[in-house]
Amino acid sequence: MQEPSAWREALSEIIGDPAERERIANEVGVRSITLARWANGSSLPRPQNLRHLLNALPKQHRSHMQELLEEAFSDLATIEVEHGEEEISSKFIMEVFDIRATIADQLRFWTISRHVLQKALRQLDPEQVGMAITVVRCMPPSSNGKILSLRESVGLGSPPWGGDLEEKALFLGAESLAGYAVTTCRPAPIQNLQEDRTFLPAYQTENEVSSIAYPIMFASRIAGCLLISSTEPNYFLSQSRTSLIQGYTNLVGLAFEPEEFYPPEIIQLRMMPDLETQRTYFTNFRQRVLALLRGTGPEQSLNTAQAELRAWQQLEEALLQL
């Protein structure tokens, strides 16, 4: 059989099998419909996606496809991945270290977390399929010395999620995917929440189809996890994508203080109430903080950060009683 003479024609033949099309799309980090658009000429892949495409193709097709692509794109041979799907640029890593070295203590967690999440969102969801990334933190130990819940903190999303997810933060417990990852200290993916409701405990929110929770570790201790959700099924099957998530999780770990990493044996998460129940308790959060700041007695010298933490602890206590 004569080999296709144009890269779009060749791609069209390769993705004719729906299962193969889905696999290649997952490896490239795009939707399967995007591959079809490249093949029919209605859209043009970005340079880094051409490299991802070559890496994702079956071995028997790579050589010929590379020849066709180099004919169509003269600069393809010089594009050695613009730090796309498979790695984080050394320049960005140095940026994070610079922030950690220079930022004020009270701003370190928010600044580093947000900086890393912005970059991760652009790199993990370049086609804006729809993704949410949230830093989930362990709540401080309760009066019995055990950590009973987790709290969503800094979060960013691409449509259909809102840009800033911090206002939608929830407490998570043993019922959640994040809770499972933190309790076991290992990554916890679910490839399709619509089909798989028993593989792992999963706290599913609106728009979420696949999800992964990656634990934030330091010297065998844990501070929480990076929780990532996608509107696409099987979005976390790609090994290169999960390696990238691990890298961003390690960078987020630089936002935490050493004392915020806890021994796994004190993690004893309880069940937390559902989304709607929690939101009824969050409506007066700012009033709680102001009351603590204006208070007298042992808590009269609290600063804003301390007052907010104490307010979260009060809410945790109230929710656990339910």
Secondary structure, DSSP 4 states (H G I P E B T S, - for coil): -PPPSSHHHHHHHHTTSHHHHHHHHHHHTS-HHHHHHHHHTSS---HHHHHHHHHHS-HHHHHHHHHHHHHH-TTGGG---SS-TT---HHHHHHHHHHHHHS-HHHHHHHHHHHHHHHHHHHH-TT---EEEEEEEEPPP-TTS-B--EEEEEEEE-TTS-SB-GGG--EE-TTSHHHHHHHHTS-EEES-TTT-SSSS-----TT-SEEEEEEEEETTEEEEEEEEEESSTTTT--HHHHHHHHHHHHHHGGGS-GGG-B-GGGB-PPP---HHHHHHHHTTHHHHHHHHHH--STTTT--HHHHHHHHHHHHHHHHHH-
